Amino acid sequence: MPRYVIERQYLVPMFEHILVEAPSFDAACREAIDEFVQPWGDNVKPDFDNARAVTITEAVMIPDNLFPELRSRENEDRHILSQLLYDTGLAPLAISSEFTEPSEQDEEPVGFS
């Protein structure tokens, strides 16, 4: 049976309230998104209520002769899976938009009402 290494993502927004002193609102926004000038603090909160749907970001098919011992989740090694996905030169598979695009629920604006 064919075997695949698939990278999936569950993107959870993080938020933090920061105080920025700047000569203009644009300058304050530029500073706020600059993680070197305004590094994330210890009060960062995950926002699971506004998390995006699980999406597939990358996938390859594993040839039968490559790591034949990988057969189940119990014996997987994340380092080997990452290597198979990105470092072995295996051709990435085309992923249907059904698995890569945000759902209609994700198109609603995120923020506070």
C-alpha positions in Angstrom: 0.0 0.0 0.0 1.4 3.5 -0.8 2.9 5.5 2.1 2.9 9.3 2.3 4.6 11.9 4.5 2.2 14.8 5.0 2.7 18.1 6.7 -0.4 19.5 8.2 -0.8 22.8 10.0 -3.3 24.1 12.6 -2.6 27.8 12.7 -3.5 29.3 16.1 -3.4 33.1 16.3 -1.4 34.6 19.2 -2.2 38.0 20.6 -0.6 40.4 22.9 -1.4 43.9 23.9 1.6 46.3 23.8 2.1 50.0 24.4 4.1 51.7 21.6 5.2 55.3 21.7 5.8 56.7 18.2 5.5 59.9 16.2 2.6 58.6 14.1 0.2 55.7 14.0 2.0 54.2 10.9 5.3 54.4 12.8 3.7 52.7 15.8 2.3 49.9 13.5 5.7 49.4 11.9 7.3 49.1 15.3 4.6 46.8 16.6 5.2 44.2 13.8 9.0 44.4 14.1 9.8 41.5 16.4 13.3 42.8 17.0 12.1 46.2 18.2 9.1 44.8 20.1 9.9 41.1 20.9 7.0 38.9 22.1 6.6 39.0 25.9 5.6 36.5 28.4 1.9 37.5 28.3 1.2 36.1 24.8 -2.2 34.4 24.6 -3.2 31.7 22.1 -6.6 32.4 20.5 -8.0 29.0 19.9 -11.5 30.4 19.1 -10.1 32.0 16.0 -7.8 29.2 14.9 -7.9 28.3 11.2 -9.0 24.9 9.9 -6.3 22.2 9.6 -4.7 22.4 6.2 -2.2 20.3 4.3 0.9 22.2 3.4 3.3 19.6 1.9 3.2 15.9 0.9 5.4 13.3 -0.8 4.9 9.6 -1.6 7.6 7.4 -0.1 9.1 4.8 -2.5 8.8 1.2 -1.2 12.6 0.9 -0.9 13.0 4.0 1.2 12.7 3.4 5.0 10.6 0.3 4.6 10.4 0.0 8.4 8.2 3.1 8.6 4.7 1.5 8.6 2.7 3.0 11.4 2.5 6.0 13.8 4.1 3.9 16.6 7.5 3.6 14.8 7.6 7.0 13.1 10.5 9.3 13.7 9.7 13.0 13.2 13.3 13.7 12.1 13.1 11.0 9.4 9.7 12.2 8.3 11.0 15.8 8.0 14.0 14.5 6.1 11.8 12.5 3.7 9.6 15.6 3.2 12.3 18.2 2.6 15.8 16.7 2.1 15.5 13.6 -0.1 14.5 15.2 -3.3 11.2 13.4 -3.5 8.7 15.2 -5.8 6.1 17.2 -3.8 2.5 16.0 -4.5 -0.1 18.3 -5.9 -2.5 19.0 -3.0 -6.2 19.6 -3.8 -7.5 23.1 -2.8 -10.1 21.2 -0.7 -7.2 20.5 1.7 -5.2 23.7 1.4 -7.6 26.6 1.3 -9.3 28.1 4.3 -12.9 27.3 4.8 -15.7 29.9 4.6 -15.6 30.1 8.4 -12.0 31.4 8.1 -13.0 34.3 5.9 -14.7 36.2 8.7 -12.6 39.0 10.1 -10.6 38.2 13.2 -10.7 40.6 16.1 -12.7 42.0 19.0 -16.2 43.2 18.5 
